[in-house]
Amino acid sequence: MSTPMPNDDVAAAFRRVYQQVVDHTELPSIHLPVYAARPAPRRPRYRWAFAGAVAVVVLAFAAVALRGGEVPPAEPEVLAGFRAHQSGSGGGMDAIVVGTVEVDLDTGCVWLVDQGGARYPVMWPVGTVAEPDPLRIVAANGMLIGPGDRVEGSGGYVDADAATDAAGLQPFPNACLTTGEAAVFNADSQLATPVTITTVTTTSTTTPLLDFPPMREDLEQGGLTWAAVLAGAVDPEDPAAVAAEQAAVDAGYTVGWTDCDEGAAEALGLPGGTLTLSVYFDEATQAEQAATAFQARGVDAVVAEVRTFCMD
């Protein structure tokens, strides 16, 4: 009785067969040592078995990758009228493009509406994209723009077909062309929200300050004249006296302290001979107007008819 083939020899033989299958070579006849008096088995078709196994593995991976074997449909275009520069930087137009964003979902048009109501299809800067849910436009700088938002940036208004042709893009849909022109932002324009300047008109409830009438300059020695007596003081350097004098100068009057005006100190309730500061007028109405104007400016002036001395 013959001795069985050792396991090591069988394993080595099968490894040679396997390597030849992998290398896609024809299998030669295998001459195995004869250890038993029994017919040699038919040569198995390892190459086809291996190829079938590979096909099964590939199909298995494909099934896993597709998660059920269904090919996901292509995403639909968000807005048919949306256009954005695909490249380009620096330079461009010097005007300012500004308006309110308006979107028509039926036509897919995106317009920029100016203050006059004109609608312009838009060529957005590089990096601007349209997102469907929620519907919005996202600028390259992260600014979120939705219907009804106002936006501005550098650019200009040009022929719509020329704008898309220059950018190498499909023309705007006919439904989006209302003026024949497009609002074109420069490729590198930085979009922003326009600054709104509001003018507020207020009505003042304060009584308007009266004007000062002209003063009298042809005073006479011992003559009578009307005066707006502004202040009386022992010391003209007193803060109240200084303020009164400055108010007279600001009003355009030439004034000076004197103790020669008879009746001026008495009008202020001070003893006669006290230094006083007055502005003189031809008529009582002028003195009253001046006194009212000084009072509105914080100076307690009084009206008096005085006799002037010390004129020589």
C-alpha positions as CSV (number, residue, x, y, z in Angstrom):
1,M,0.0,0.0,0.0
2,S,1.4,3.4,-1.0
3,T,2.2,6.2,1.5
4,P,-0.2,9.2,1.4
5,M,1.1,12.6,0.1
6,P,2.5,14.7,2.9
7,N,0.4,17.8,3.8
8,D,3.3,20.2,3.2
9,D,3.7,19.0,-0.5
10,V,0.0,19.4,-1.2
11,A,0.0,22.9,0.3
12,A,3.0,23.9,-1.8
13,A,1.4,22.6,-5.0
14,F,-1.8,24.6,-4.4
15,R,0.2,27.8,-3.7
16,R,1.8,27.4,-7.1
17,V,-1.6,27.0,-8.8
18,Y,-3.0,30.0,-7.0
19,Q,-0.1,32.2,-8.0
20,Q,-0.5,31.3,-11.6
21,V,-4.3,32.2,-11.4
22,V,-3.4,35.6,-10.0
23,D,-0.8,36.2,-12.7
24,H,-3.4,35.2,-15.4
25,T,-1.2,32.5,-16.9
26,E,-2.3,29.2,-18.3
27,L,-2.1,26.4,-15.9
28,P,0.6,23.9,-16.8
29,S,0.2,20.3,-16.0
30,I,1.0,19.6,-12.4
31,H,3.2,16.7,-11.8
32,L,2.7,15.7,-8.3
33,P,4.7,12.9,-6.8
34,V,2.8,9.7,-6.8
35,Y,2.4,8.4,-3.3
36,A,-0.7,6.4,-3.7
37,A,-1.9,4.0,-6.4
38,R,-5.0,6.0,-7.4
39,P,-5.8,8.0,-10.5
40,A,-4.8,11.7,-10.4
41,P,-7.8,14.1,-9.9
42,R,-9.0,16.3,-12.8
43,R,-7.4,19.7,-12.9
44,P,-9.8,22.2,-11.2
45,R,-10.6,25.5,-13.0
46,Y,-9.2,27.8,-10.3
47,R,-8.9,30.8,-12.5
48,W,-12.6,31.0,-13.2
49,A,-13.4,30.4,-9.6
50,F,-11.1,33.2,-8.6
51,A,-12.6,35.6,-11.2
52,G,-16.1,34.8,-10.0
53,A,-15.1,35.5,-6.4
54,V,-13.6,38.9,-7.4
55,A,-16.8,39.8,-9.2
56,V,-18.9,38.9,-6.2
57,V,-16.7,41.1,-4.0
58,V,-16.9,44.0,-6.4
59,L,-20.6,43.8,-6.6
60,A,-20.9,43.6,-2.8
61,F,-18.8,46.8,-2.4
62,A,-20.8,48.6,-5.1
63,A,-24.0,47.6,-3.3
64,V,-22.7,49.0,0.0
65,A,-21.5,52.2,-1.7
66,L,-24.9,52.8,-3.3
67,R,-26.7,52.0,-0.1
68,G,-29.4,49.9,-1.6
69,G,-28.4,50.1,-5.3
70,E,-30.2,53.3,-6.0
71,V,-28.2,56.0,-7.8
72,P,-29.1,59.5,-6.2
73,P,-30.6,61.9,-8.7
74,A,-28.7,65.1,-9.7
75,E,-29.6,68.1,-7.7
76,P,-31.8,70.5,-9.6
77,E,-30.6,74.1,-10.3
78,V,-31.5,76.4,-7.5
79,L,-32.3,79.5,-9.5
80,A,-32.2,79.5,-13.3
81,G,-31.5,83.2,-13.4
82,F,-28.6,83.2,-10.9
83,R,-25.2,84.2,-12.4
84,A,-21.9,84.8,-10.6
85,H,-18.4,85.5,-11.8
86,Q,-16.3,82.3,-12.0
87,S,-13.0,84.0,-11.9
88,G,-11.3,87.4,-12.0
89,S,-10.0,89.9,-9.5
90,G,-8.9,93.5,-9.4
91,G,-10.0,96.3,-11.6
92,G,-13.6,96.6,-12.8
93,M,-16.1,99.4,-13.0
94,D,-16.1,102.4,-10.7
95,A,-19.8,102.9,-10.1
96,I,-21.9,101.7,-7.1
97,V,-24.5,99.0,-7.7
98,V,-27.2,99.2,-5.1
99,G,-30.8,97.9,-4.8
100,T,-33.2,95.5,-3.2
101,V,-33.1,91.8,-4.0
102,E,-36.2,90.3,-5.6
103,V,-36.7,86.7,-6.5
104,D,-39.3,85.0,-8.7
105,L,-39.4,81.3,-8.0
106,D,-41.5,80.5,-11.0
107,T,-39.0,81.9,-13.5
108,G,-35.9,81.5,-11.2
109,C,-35.0,85.1,-11.8
110,V,-33.0,87.1,-9.3
111,W,-33.3,90.9,-9.7
112,L,-31.8,93.9,-8.1
113,V,-34.5,96.6,-7.9
114,D,-33.4,100.3,-7.9
115,Q,-35.3,103.1,-6.2
116,G,-37.2,103.8,-9.4
117,G,-38.6,100.2,-9.5
118,A,-36.4,99.0,-12.5
119,R,-35.4,95.3,-12.2
120,Y,-31.9,94.2,-13.3
121,P,-30.7,90.6,-13.4
122,V,-27.5,90.3,-11.4
123,M,-24.0,89.2,-12.0
124,W,-22.7,88.5,-8.5
125,P,-19.0,88.5,-7.3
126,V,-16.7,85.5,-7.4
127,G,-17.6,83.0,-4.7
128,T,-21.3,84.0,-4.3
129,V,-23.6,81.0,-4.3
130,A,-27.4,80.4,-4.1
131,E,-28.8,78.1,-1.5
132,P,-32.2,76.5,-1.7
133,D,-33.3,75.8,1.8
134,P,-33.8,78.4,3.1
135,L,-33.6,80.3,-0.1
136,R,-30.8,82.8,0.2
137,I,-27.7,84.1,-1.5
138,V,-24.4,83.7,0.3
139,A,-21.6,86.1,-0.6
140,A,-17.9,85.1,-0.4
141,N,-17.5,87.3,2.7
142,G,-20.2,85.4,4.5
143,M,-23.0,88.0,4.0
144,L,-26.4,86.4,3.9
145,I,-28.8,88.0,1.4
146,G,-32.4,87.1,1.1
147,P,-35.4,88.5,-0.8
148,G,-36.2,92.1,0.3
149,D,-32.6,92.8,1.5
150,R,-30.8,95.8,0.3
151,V,-27.2,95.3,-0.9
152,E,-24.5,97.4,-2.5
153,G,-21.0,96.9,-4.0
154,S,-18.7,98.2,-6.7
155,G,-19.6,97.6,-10.3
156,G,-21.9,99.0,-12.9
157,Y,-24.9,98.5,-15.2
158,V,-24.1,97.0,-18.7
159,D,-25.9,95.1,-21.5
160,A,-27.1,91.8,-20.0
161,D,-25.9,89.6,-22.9
162,A,-22.5,91.3,-23.0
163,A,-22.2,90.7,-19.2
164,T,-22.7,87.0,-19.4
165,D,-20.7,86.6,-22.6
166,A,-17.7,88.4,-21.0
167,A,-18.0,86.1,-18.0
168,G,-18.2,83.0,-20.2
169,L,-21.7,82.1,-18.8
170,Q,-25.0,81.2,-20.2
171,P,-27.2,84.2,-21.1
172,F,-29.8,85.3,-18.6
173,P,-33.3,83.7,-19.2
174,N,-35.5,86.0,-21.3
175,A,-38.0,86.2,-18.5
176,C,-35.3,87.9,-16.4
177,L,-34.6,90.7,-18.9
178,T,-36.8,93.7,-18.2
179,T,-34.5,96.6,-19.2
180,G,-31.9,94.9,-21.4
181,E,-29.3,95.7,-18.8
182,A,-27.8,93.7,-15.9
183,A,-26.5,94.9,-12.5
184,V,-22.9,93.7,-12.6
185,F,-20.9,93.6,-9.4
186,N,-17.1,93.5,-10.0
187,A,-15.6,90.1,-9.6
188,D,-13.8,91.1,-6.3
189,S,-16.6,93.4,-5.0
190,Q,-17.2,93.2,-1.3
191,L,-20.9,93.2,-0.8
192,A,-22.4,95.2,2.1
193,T,-25.7,96.6,3.4
194,P,-26.2,100.2,2.3
195,V,-26.0,102.8,5.1
196,T,-29.3,104.6,5.4
197,I,-29.1,108.2,6.3
198,T,-32.2,109.5,7.9
199,T,-32.9,113.2,8.1
200,V,-34.9,114.3,11.1
201,T,-36.6,117.6,11.1
202,T,-37.5,119.0,14.5
203,T,-39.6,122.0,15.3
204,S,-38.2,124.2,18.0
205,T,-40.6,125.4,20.8
206,T,-38.1,127.9,22.0
207,T,-38.9,131.6,21.4
208,P,-36.5,133.0,18.7
209,L,-33.9,135.3,20.1
210,L,-34.7,139.0,19.3
211,D,-32.2,141.0,17.3
212,F,-30.4,143.9,19.0
213,P,-31.4,147.4,17.7
214,P,-28.7,149.9,16.9
215,M,-27.4,151.9,19.9
216,R,-27.4,155.7,20.2
217,E,-24.0,157.3,20.0
218,D,-24.6,161.1,20.0
219,L,-25.1,161.4,23.7
220,E,-25.2,165.0,25.2
221,Q,-23.8,166.3,28.4
222,G,-26.8,166.4,30.8
223,G,-29.1,165.1,28.1
224,L,-31.9,162.5,28.6
225,T,-31.8,159.2,26.8
226,W,-33.2,155.8,27.0
227,A,-31.0,153.0,28.2
228,A,-30.9,149.2,28.8
229,V,-29.1,149.1,32.1
230,L,-27.3,145.8,32.2
231,A,-25.5,145.7,35.5
232,G,-24.3,147.6,38.5
233,A,-21.3,146.7,40.6
234,V,-18.9,148.1,43.1
235,D,-16.2,146.0,41.4
236,P,-16.4,145.6,37.6
237,E,-14.3,142.5,37.9
238,D,-17.2,140.7,39.7
239,P,-18.1,137.6,37.6
240,A,-21.7,138.8,37.0
241,A,-20.4,142.2,35.9
242,V,-17.9,140.6,33.5
243,A,-20.6,138.3,32.0
244,A,-22.8,141.3,31.4
245,E,-20.1,143.3,29.7
246,Q,-19.2,140.3,27.5
247,A,-22.8,139.9,26.5
248,A,-22.9,143.5,25.3
249,V,-19.7,143.1,23.3
250,D,-21.1,139.9,21.7
251,A,-24.1,141.9,20.7
252,G,-21.9,144.4,18.9
253,Y,-22.2,147.2,21.4
254,T,-19.4,149.5,22.7
255,V,-19.8,149.9,26.4
256,G,-18.0,151.1,29.5
257,W,-18.5,151.3,33.2
258,T,-19.5,154.7,34.6
259,D,-21.0,156.4,37.7
260,C,-22.1,159.5,35.8
261,D,-25.5,158.2,34.5
262,E,-28.2,159.7,36.7
263,G,-31.0,157.3,37.3
264,A,-29.2,154.2,36.1
265,A,-28.2,152.8,39.5
266,E,-31.6,153.7,40.9
267,A,-33.3,151.6,38.2
268,L,-31.4,148.6,39.5
269,G,-32.3,149.4,43.1
270,L,-28.7,150.5,43.9
271,P,-27.5,153.6,45.6
272,G,-26.8,156.6,43.3
273,G,-23.2,156.9,42.2
274,T,-22.8,153.1,41.9
275,L,-20.9,152.0,38.8
276,T,-23.3,150.9,36.0
277,L,-23.1,149.4,32.6
278,S,-25.7,150.6,30.0
279,V,-26.5,150.6,26.3
280,Y,-28.2,153.8,25.1
281,F,-31.1,154.2,22.5
282,D,-33.1,156.9,20.9
283,E,-36.5,155.4,21.7
284,A,-38.0,153.5,24.6
285,T,-39.1,150.7,22.3
286,Q,-35.5,150.1,21.2
287,A,-34.4,150.0,24.8
288,E,-37.1,147.5,25.6
289,Q,-36.2,145.3,22.6
290,A,-32.6,145.3,23.7
291,A,-33.4,144.5,27.3
292,T,-35.6,141.5,26.2
293,A,-32.8,140.3,23.9
294,F,-30.3,140.5,26.8
295,Q,-32.7,138.7,29.2
296,A,-33.0,135.9,26.7
297,R,-29.3,135.5,26.9
298,G,-29.2,135.5,30.7
299,V,-28.5,139.1,31.5
300,D,-31.1,140.8,33.7
301,A,-31.3,144.2,32.0
302,V,-33.8,146.9,32.9
303,V,-35.1,149.9,30.9
304,A,-34.7,153.4,32.3
305,E,-34.5,157.0,31.1
306,V,-31.2,158.4,32.3
307,R,-29.4,161.7,32.2
308,T,-25.9,161.4,31.0
309,F,-22.9,163.3,32.3
310,C,-19.1,163.1,32.2
311,M,-19.3,163.6,28.4
312,D,-16.5,166.1,28.2
